[in-house]
Amino acid sequence: MIDPRNLLNLTGGVVTDVELVNDKIAKFRLAVDYAGSEKGSDNTSGYFDVVYYLKDQSGFTSKNATFIHGQVKADKIKKGAKLQIVGRLVQERWKQDDQNKNRVVVVAEHISYAATAGAQGAKTASTGTSSETETQNSVPDSF
């Protein structure tokens, strides 16, 4: 369970193809637009390294991990995909060339596809019918 004092919810676009490390860890970079950022400003997006642990010694860690692994293997979660991530911040520390190094990464606890604006319950202009079934085909219903 995530400590509520270290909880984050990010929605953004994947800007690197997902790297699977030994089929146990998924790593990628997520771009998140800042709310209220002005057009033409140099400070409109943040880029975050995301790590998602898929498996432990006993196998997949959750149903979500099983689903995400399948989506990555099927090349559906890749550069350009819109995702929503619930996770926590972790500071990684290591020593390199006798210097202490560190960086902050997002450790994802749950990943899902992000709904696009206006996708749910959108109506077509010509028929007035709901195109909800069309949009649901592009985003899986269950995780």
Sine and cosine of phi, psi and omega as CSV:
sin_phi,cos_phi,sin_psi,cos_psi,sin_omega,cos_omega
0.00,0.00,0.61,-0.79,-0.02,-1.00
-0.99,0.14,0.70,-0.71,0.11,-0.99
-0.93,0.38,0.84,-0.55,-0.05,-1.00
-0.89,0.46,-0.23,0.97,0.06,-1.00
-0.99,0.14,-0.22,0.98,0.03,-1.00
-0.75,-0.66,0.91,0.42,-0.06,-1.00
-0.82,-0.58,0.72,-0.70,0.08,-1.00
-0.68,-0.73,0.41,-0.91,0.02,-1.00
-0.73,-0.68,0.92,-0.39,-0.02,-1.00
-0.88,-0.47,0.63,-0.78,0.13,-0.99
-0.80,-0.61,0.80,-0.60,-0.03,-1.00
-0.17,-0.99,-0.16,-0.99,-0.03,-1.00
-0.95,-0.31,0.63,-0.77,0.04,-1.00
-0.96,0.27,0.80,-0.59,-0.05,-1.00
-0.94,-0.33,-0.05,1.00,0.12,-0.99
-0.72,-0.70,0.48,-0.88,0.10,-1.00
-0.90,0.44,0.54,-0.84,-0.05,-1.00
-0.95,0.31,0.75,-0.66,0.05,-1.00
-0.98,-0.18,0.83,-0.56,0.10,-1.00
-0.99,-0.12,0.84,-0.54,0.01,-1.00
-0.98,-0.19,0.94,-0.34,-0.01,-1.00
0.79,0.62,0.51,0.86,-0.03,-1.00
0.84,0.54,0.30,0.95,-0.02,-1.00
-0.91,-0.41,-0.42,0.91,-0.07,-1.00
-0.72,-0.70,0.72,-0.69,0.11,-0.99
-0.96,-0.29,0.76,-0.65,0.01,-1.00
-0.80,-0.60,0.68,-0.73,0.08,-1.00
-0.32,-0.95,0.09,-1.00,0.00,-1.00
-0.89,-0.45,0.69,-0.72,-0.06,-1.00
-0.88,-0.47,0.74,-0.67,0.09,-1.00
-0.99,-0.17,0.77,-0.64,-0.03,-1.00
-0.83,-0.56,0.83,-0.56,0.07,-1.00
-0.97,0.26,0.70,-0.72,0.04,-1.00
-0.98,0.22,0.72,-0.70,0.04,-1.00
-0.91,0.42,0.70,-0.71,0.06,-1.00
0.97,0.22,0.14,0.99,0.01,-1.00
-0.95,0.32,0.58,-0.81,-0.06,-1.00
-1.00,0.06,0.59,-0.80,0.07,-1.00
-0.90,0.43,0.61,-0.79,0.01,-1.00
1.00,0.08,-0.14,0.99,0.02,-1.00
-0.98,0.18,0.51,-0.86,0.05,-1.00
-0.98,0.20,-0.21,0.98,-0.11,-0.99
-0.93,-0.36,0.91,0.42,-0.08,-1.00
-0.94,-0.34,-0.25,0.97,-0.05,-1.00
-0.63,-0.78,0.46,-0.89,0.14,-0.99
-0.89,-0.45,0.54,-0.84,-0.01,-1.00
-0.88,-0.48,0.81,-0.59,-0.11,-0.99
-0.80,-0.61,0.71,-0.70,0.12,-0.99
-0.99,0.17,0.76,-0.65,-0.04,-1.00
-0.88,-0.47,0.70,-0.72,0.07,-1.00
-0.84,-0.54,0.76,-0.65,0.02,-1.00
-0.78,-0.63,0.88,-0.47,-0.01,-1.00
-0.99,0.12,0.91,-0.41,-0.06,-1.00
-1.00,0.06,-0.66,0.75,-0.12,-0.99
-0.74,-0.68,0.50,-0.87,0.21,-0.98
-0.89,-0.45,-0.31,-0.95,-0.05,-1.00
-0.91,0.42,-0.44,0.90,-0.05,-1.00
-1.00,-0.05,-0.04,1.00,0.00,-1.00
0.82,-0.57,-0.40,-0.92,-0.01,-1.00
-0.86,0.50,0.61,-0.79,-0.07,-1.00
-0.99,0.16,-0.38,0.93,-0.02,-1.00
-0.30,-0.95,0.16,-0.99,0.10,-1.00
-0.89,0.45,-0.58,0.81,0.02,-1.00
-0.90,0.44,-0.65,0.76,0.01,-1.00
-0.90,0.43,-0.64,0.77,0.05,-1.00
-0.88,0.47,-0.71,0.70,-0.01,-1.00
-0.90,0.45,-0.75,0.66,-0.03,-1.00
-0.88,0.47,-0.66,0.75,0.04,-1.00
-0.85,0.52,-0.70,0.71,0.03,-1.00
-0.90,0.44,-0.63,0.77,0.01,-1.00
-0.92,0.38,-0.61,0.79,0.04,-1.00
-0.93,0.37,-0.71,0.71,0.01,-1.00
-0.88,0.47,-0.57,0.82,0.00,-1.00
-0.99,0.13,0.07,1.00,0.03,-1.00
0.89,0.46,0.56,0.83,0.04,-1.00
-0.99,-0.11,-0.53,0.85,0.13,-0.99
-0.99,-0.15,0.96,-0.28,-0.05,-1.00
-0.46,-0.89,-0.10,-0.99,0.02,-1.00
-0.80,0.60,0.79,-0.61,0.00,-1.00
0.98,-0.22,-0.29,0.96,0.01,-1.00
-0.94,0.35,0.59,-0.80,0.06,-1.00
-0.99,-0.14,0.85,-0.53,-0.06,-1.00
-0.79,-0.61,0.43,-0.90,0.16,-0.99
-0.89,-0.45,0.75,-0.66,-0.09,-1.00
-0.82,-0.57,0.73,-0.68,0.19,-0.98
-0.94,-0.35,0.80,-0.61,-0.05,-1.00
-0.27,-0.96,-0.40,-0.92,-0.03,-1.00
-0.58,-0.81,0.31,-0.95,0.05,-1.00
-1.00,-0.04,0.65,-0.76,0.05,-1.00
-0.69,-0.72,0.70,-0.72,0.07,-1.00
-0.99,-0.12,0.90,-0.44,0.06,-1.00
-1.00,0.05,0.67,-0.74,0.00,-1.00
-0.77,-0.64,0.64,-0.76,0.04,-1.00
-0.41,-0.91,0.18,-0.98,0.02,-1.00
-0.90,-0.43,0.75,-0.66,-0.01,-1.00
-0.63,-0.78,0.80,-0.60,-0.01,-1.00
0.79,0.62,0.72,0.70,0.00,-1.00
0.86,0.51,0.40,0.92,0.08,-1.00
-0.83,-0.55,0.64,-0.77,0.07,-1.00
-0.98,0.20,0.77,-0.64,0.02,-1.00
-0.87,-0.50,0.41,-0.91,0.09,-1.00
-0.37,-0.93,0.35,-0.94,0.09,-1.00
-0.37,-0.93,0.42,-0.91,0.03,-1.00
-0.98,-0.21,0.76,-0.65,0.03,-1.00
-0.82,-0.57,0.35,-0.94,0.11,-0.99
-1.00,-0.05,0.85,-0.53,0.13,-0.99
-0.99,-0.15,0.93,-0.36,-0.05,-1.00
-0.97,0.24,0.66,-0.75,0.10,-0.99
-0.96,-0.27,-0.44,0.90,0.01,-1.00
-0.46,-0.89,0.71,-0.71,0.02,-1.00
-0.80,-0.60,0.69,-0.72,0.09,-1.00
-0.60,-0.80,0.28,-0.96,0.10,-1.00
-0.94,0.33,0.64,-0.77,0.04,-1.00
-1.00,0.06,0.69,-0.72,0.06,-1.00
-0.95,0.30,0.67,-0.74,0.04,-1.00
-0.99,0.14,0.46,-0.89,-0.04,-1.00
-0.85,0.52,0.79,-0.61,0.06,-1.00
0.98,0.20,0.09,1.00,-0.06,-1.00
-0.96,0.26,-0.59,0.81,-0.06,-1.00
-0.99,0.16,0.85,-0.53,0.09,-1.00
0.95,0.31,0.36,0.93,0.01,-1.00
-0.93,0.38,0.57,-0.82,-0.01,-1.00
-0.93,-0.36,0.58,-0.81,0.05,-1.00
-0.99,0.13,0.59,-0.80,-0.08,-1.00
-0.93,0.36,-0.60,0.80,-0.11,-0.99
-0.97,0.25,-0.61,0.79,-0.09,-1.00
-0.96,-0.30,-0.34,0.94,-0.06,-1.00
0.96,0.29,0.15,0.99,0.02,-1.00
-1.00,-0.03,0.32,-0.95,-0.03,-1.00
-0.98,0.21,0.68,-0.73,0.07,-1.00
-0.98,-0.19,0.38,0.92,-0.04,-1.00
-0.85,0.52,-0.61,0.79,0.00,-1.00
-0.91,0.40,-0.55,0.84,0.03,-1.00
-0.91,0.41,-0.68,0.73,-0.04,-1.00
-0.96,0.27,-0.50,0.87,0.01,-1.00
-0.94,0.35,-0.42,0.91,0.03,-1.00
-0.92,0.39,-0.46,0.89,-0.02,-1.00
-1.00,0.06,-0.37,0.93,0.01,-1.00
-0.86,-0.52,0.85,-0.53,-0.04,-1.00
-0.86,0.51,0.54,-0.84,-0.01,-1.00
-0.98,0.19,-0.58,0.81,-0.09,-1.00
-0.85,-0.53,0.46,-0.89,0.02,-1.00
-0.84,-0.54,0.00,0.00,0.00,0.00
